[in-house]
Amino acid sequence: MRVRAVPREKVQSIQGEDWIDRSRSPYAEGDTIWVPVKDDAASDREIPEKQRYCGRGFFMIGEIAVIHGERPTHPEVEEIVGFRHPQGVLWIESLNEVTRTPSTEVLWGEVGDVRHKENGYSFFLDPRKVMFSQGNRPEKLRMAALVQKSNQRERVADMFAGIGYFTLPVAGSGALVHAMEINPVAFDYLKRNVIANELSDLVTASVGDCRDLLSGTYTRIIMGHFDAITMLPSALQYAEAGSTIHVHSIGSVEEQIRTHCESAGFSPTICVHKVKKYRPHAWHVVQDVTLA
């Protein structure tokens, strides 16, 4: 397949060009997109025709192919390498429930610090050391959209900020974000990512147990942790009528939310959103809790 090199940031600007062979799919290699050309058009190189991938599921963090679930076999790793040409292949066996530190094994190549781009933001991280919530992309966009629609300068608490999964898009939408993270390694990446995305004026980052770091009153509180329900009583102390709390969980915890809110003197309106399938018969959900 004959292709022409196009910088990733210029791909949108060439969509109307008549030299593009639209019957074939482009091939990404780092910041370069190899775009197929028609027979009579100039090309930069020739590469093998891209084959349909039918192997083990994986996702990319920067140039690292990441695998969850059971440990992959050597042929499965080889198939990923041949198809995607990653810098390295990493297996994530499990996550620590509190710090969300992954237990990992490098199966191929080299794995270290990468820059991962998502929704217009850059995330620096080492996937061997910290978690990246790849499957939550629509939820991150939803949070940013809610902030944009509010037409006010919101004060937002991100109680489990990690490396900035929600902090960056929410601050990028204009909110003042208090980002809290208990894992010092993730916290260092959080600070780096805030600076890299030029959001320092909008984000205050704090390291430690979020229950000890909350302060003042928040317009919106994001509780992006599956054990969020156990910490809801702490969050409610820093909310007021009109505040919205986003409580993440595996399966619905609506009744527990209602009990906690009423005990704190609030009348909650709860709206449940599905984020993704977590395991058979179990969903990762977010309960949007508006207080009155």
C-alpha positions as CSV (number, residue, x, y, z in Angstrom):
1,M,0.0,0.0,0.0
2,R,1.5,3.3,-1.1
3,V,1.2,6.1,1.6
4,R,2.1,9.7,2.3
5,A,3.3,11.0,5.7
6,V,1.0,13.5,7.3
7,P,1.6,15.0,10.8
8,R,-1.2,14.0,13.2
9,E,-2.2,17.6,13.9
10,K,-2.7,18.2,10.1
11,V,-4.9,15.2,9.3
12,Q,-8.2,17.2,9.5
13,S,-6.9,19.9,7.2
14,I,-6.2,17.4,4.3
15,Q,-9.6,15.7,4.3
16,G,-10.7,17.4,1.1
17,E,-7.6,16.4,-0.9
18,D,-8.2,14.4,-4.0
19,W,-5.0,12.3,-3.8
20,I,-6.3,10.3,-0.8
21,D,-7.4,6.7,-1.4
22,R,-10.5,6.5,0.7
23,S,-11.0,2.8,0.1
24,R,-8.1,2.0,2.5
25,S,-7.6,3.0,6.1
26,P,-4.7,5.3,7.3
27,Y,-2.0,3.8,9.6
28,A,-0.9,5.7,12.7
29,E,2.8,5.6,13.8
30,G,3.4,8.0,16.7
31,D,2.7,11.5,15.6
32,T,2.7,10.5,11.9
33,I,-0.4,9.3,10.0
34,W,0.4,7.3,6.9
35,V,-2.4,8.2,4.5
36,P,-3.1,5.8,1.5
37,V,-2.7,7.5,-1.9
38,K,-4.4,6.9,-5.3
39,D,-2.5,5.1,-8.0
40,D,-1.5,8.3,-9.9
41,A,-0.5,10.3,-6.7
42,A,3.0,10.8,-5.3
43,S,3.8,8.7,-2.2
44,D,6.5,8.7,0.5
45,R,6.8,5.0,1.1
46,E,5.1,1.6,0.6
47,I,3.9,-0.4,3.6
48,P,2.1,-3.7,3.9
49,E,-1.7,-3.7,3.6
50,K,-3.2,-3.4,7.1
51,Q,-4.9,-6.6,8.0
52,R,-8.1,-6.9,10.1
53,Y,-7.2,-7.6,13.8
54,C,-9.0,-10.4,15.4
55,G,-6.7,-11.1,18.4
56,R,-6.6,-10.4,22.1
57,G,-8.3,-7.2,23.3
58,F,-5.9,-4.3,24.2
59,F,-5.9,-0.5,24.4
60,M,-3.2,2.0,23.8
61,I,-1.8,4.4,26.4
62,G,0.6,6.6,24.4
63,E,2.7,4.1,22.5
64,I,2.2,1.3,25.0
65,A,-0.3,-1.6,24.4
66,V,-2.0,-2.4,27.6
67,I,-3.8,-5.7,28.4
68,H,-6.2,-6.5,31.3
69,G,-7.6,-9.9,32.4
70,E,-5.8,-13.2,32.2
71,R,-2.1,-13.1,31.4
72,P,-1.8,-13.2,27.6
73,T,0.0,-16.0,25.8
74,H,3.2,-15.3,23.8
75,P,1.3,-15.7,20.4
76,E,-1.3,-13.2,21.6
77,V,1.5,-10.7,22.5
78,E,3.2,-11.3,19.1
79,E,-0.1,-10.7,17.3
80,I,-0.5,-7.3,19.0
81,V,3.1,-6.3,18.3
82,G,2.7,-7.3,14.6
83,F,-0.6,-5.4,14.2
84,R,0.0,-2.2,16.3
85,H,3.8,-1.9,16.5
86,P,3.8,-0.5,20.0
87,Q,6.8,0.7,22.0
88,G,6.0,-1.9,24.6
89,V,3.3,-4.4,25.8
90,L,2.1,-4.2,29.4
91,W,-0.1,-6.6,31.3
92,I,-2.1,-5.2,34.2
93,E,-2.9,-8.0,36.6
94,S,-4.7,-6.0,39.3
95,L,-5.1,-2.7,41.0
96,N,-4.7,-1.7,44.7
97,E,-8.1,-0.7,45.9
98,V,-7.0,2.4,47.9
99,T,-4.1,3.9,45.9
100,R,-5.1,2.3,42.5
101,T,-1.5,1.3,42.0
102,P,-1.3,-1.4,39.3
103,S,0.4,-4.7,39.6
104,T,2.0,-5.1,36.2
105,E,4.4,-7.1,34.0
106,V,6.2,-5.9,30.9
107,L,5.7,-8.6,28.3
108,W,7.5,-7.0,25.3
109,G,9.6,-4.0,24.5
110,E,10.1,-1.0,26.8
111,V,7.6,0.7,29.1
112,G,8.1,4.0,30.9
113,D,6.8,7.5,30.9
114,V,4.5,8.3,27.9
115,R,2.3,11.1,26.8
116,H,-1.2,10.0,26.2
117,K,-3.6,12.4,24.3
118,E,-7.3,12.3,25.0
119,N,-10.1,14.8,24.3
120,G,-7.6,17.5,23.5
121,Y,-5.6,17.1,26.8
122,S,-2.1,15.6,27.3
123,F,-1.6,13.1,30.2
124,F,1.9,12.2,31.2
125,L,2.2,8.9,33.1
126,D,4.0,5.6,33.5
127,P,1.3,2.9,33.2
128,R,3.5,0.5,35.3
129,K,3.0,2.9,38.2
130,V,-0.4,4.6,37.9
131,M,-3.8,3.8,36.6
132,F,-5.3,5.3,33.5
133,S,-9.1,5.1,33.1
134,Q,-9.3,4.6,29.4
135,G,-12.9,3.3,29.4
136,N,-14.3,6.4,31.1
137,R,-13.8,8.8,28.2
138,P,-17.5,9.6,27.6
139,E,-17.9,10.3,31.3
140,K,-15.0,12.7,31.3
141,L,-16.6,14.5,28.4
142,R,-20.0,14.5,30.2
143,M,-18.5,16.2,33.3
144,A,-16.8,18.9,31.1
145,A,-20.1,19.5,29.3
146,L,-22.1,19.8,32.6
147,V,-19.6,22.5,33.8
148,Q,-19.9,24.4,30.5
149,K,-23.7,24.4,30.7
150,S,-23.8,25.7,34.2
151,N,-23.0,29.2,33.1
152,Q,-21.2,29.9,36.4
153,R,-17.7,29.7,37.8
154,E,-18.1,26.4,39.6
155,R,-15.9,25.3,42.5
156,V,-15.4,21.6,42.0
157,A,-13.9,18.9,44.3
158,D,-12.2,16.0,42.5
159,M,-11.8,13.7,45.5
160,F,-9.9,10.9,43.7
161,A,-8.1,12.9,41.1
162,G,-5.4,10.4,40.1
163,I,-3.3,11.9,37.3
164,G,-6.1,14.3,36.3
165,Y,-8.7,12.2,34.5
166,F,-11.6,14.5,35.5
167,T,-9.6,17.4,36.8
168,L,-8.2,18.5,33.4
169,P,-11.4,18.5,31.3
170,V,-13.4,20.1,34.1
171,A,-10.8,22.8,34.6
172,G,-10.5,23.2,30.9
173,S,-14.3,24.0,30.9
174,G,-13.7,26.8,33.3
175,A,-14.2,25.4,36.8
176,L,-12.0,26.0,39.8
177,V,-10.9,22.5,40.7
178,H,-9.6,21.3,44.1
179,A,-7.9,18.0,43.0
180,M,-7.1,15.5,45.8
181,E,-5.0,12.4,45.4
182,I,-3.7,9.9,48.1
183,N,-1.1,8.2,45.9
184,P,2.1,10.4,45.9
185,V,3.3,8.9,42.6
186,A,0.0,9.7,40.9
187,F,0.0,13.1,42.6
188,D,3.3,14.0,41.0
189,Y,1.9,13.2,37.5
190,L,-1.2,15.2,38.4
191,K,0.9,18.3,39.1
192,R,2.9,17.7,35.9
193,N,-0.3,17.3,33.8
194,V,-1.9,20.5,35.2
195,I,1.2,22.4,34.2
196,A,1.5,20.8,30.8
197,N,-2.1,21.7,29.9
198,E,-1.7,25.3,31.2
199,L,-4.3,24.9,33.9
200,S,-2.4,26.0,36.9
201,D,-4.5,29.0,37.5
202,L,-7.6,26.8,37.8
203,V,-6.4,23.8,39.7
204,T,-5.4,23.5,43.4
205,A,-3.8,20.1,43.9
206,S,-3.5,18.5,47.4
207,V,-1.9,15.1,48.4
208,G,-3.4,12.9,51.1
209,D,-6.7,11.4,52.2
210,C,-9.5,13.4,50.5
211,R,-11.6,13.3,53.7
212,D,-8.9,15.3,55.4
213,L,-8.4,17.8,52.5
214,L,-12.0,18.9,51.7
215,S,-12.6,22.6,52.6
216,G,-15.2,25.2,52.1
217,T,-18.3,24.5,50.0
218,Y,-18.3,23.0,46.5
219,T,-20.7,23.5,43.6
220,R,-19.9,20.0,42.4
221,I,-18.1,17.0,43.9
222,I,-16.7,14.2,41.8
223,M,-16.3,10.9,43.6
224,G,-14.6,8.7,40.9
225,H,-13.9,5.7,43.1
226,F,-15.9,2.5,43.4
227,D,-15.8,2.9,47.3
228,A,-17.2,6.4,47.0
229,I,-20.4,5.5,48.9
230,T,-18.3,4.9,52.1
231,M,-17.0,8.5,51.9
232,L,-20.2,10.2,50.9
233,P,-20.9,11.4,54.5
234,S,-17.6,13.3,54.4
235,A,-18.4,14.9,51.1
236,L,-21.9,16.0,52.3
237,Q,-20.3,18.2,55.0
238,Y,-18.9,20.4,52.2
239,A,-22.0,20.6,50.0
240,E,-25.0,22.8,50.2
241,A,-28.5,23.0,48.6
242,G,-27.9,23.2,44.9
243,S,-24.6,21.2,44.9
244,T,-24.3,18.1,42.7
245,I,-22.3,15.0,43.8
246,H,-21.3,12.4,41.3
247,V,-21.0,9.0,43.1
248,H,-19.3,6.2,41.2
249,S,-20.0,2.6,42.1
250,I,-20.4,-1.0,40.7
251,G,-24.1,-1.4,40.5
252,S,-26.6,1.1,41.9
253,V,-26.2,2.4,45.5
254,E,-29.2,4.8,45.3
255,E,-30.8,3.7,48.6
256,Q,-27.6,4.2,50.5
257,I,-27.1,7.6,48.9
258,R,-30.6,8.6,49.8
259,T,-30.1,7.5,53.4
260,H,-26.8,9.4,53.8
261,C,-28.2,12.6,52.2
262,E,-31.3,12.6,54.4
263,S,-29.2,12.0,57.5
264,A,-27.2,15.1,56.5
265,G,-30.5,17.2,56.2
266,F,-30.7,17.1,52.4
267,S,-33.4,16.0,50.0
268,P,-31.6,14.3,47.0
269,T,-32.7,13.9,43.4
270,I,-30.8,11.0,41.9
271,C,-30.1,10.3,38.2
272,V,-28.2,7.1,37.3
273,H,-25.8,6.9,34.3
274,K,-24.2,3.8,33.0
275,V,-20.5,4.2,32.2
276,K,-19.4,0.8,31.0
277,K,-19.8,-2.9,31.6
278,Y,-17.5,-3.9,34.5
279,R,-18.0,-7.6,34.5
280,P,-20.9,-10.0,33.5
281,H,-24.1,-8.7,35.1
282,A,-22.4,-5.7,36.7
283,W,-22.1,-2.1,35.4
284,H,-19.9,0.8,36.4
285,V,-22.5,3.5,37.1
286,V,-22.5,7.1,38.2
287,Q,-25.3,8.5,40.4
288,D,-25.7,12.3,39.8
289,V,-27.0,13.5,43.2
290,T,-28.5,17.0,43.2
291,L,-29.1,18.3,46.7
292,A,-32.1,20.4,48.0
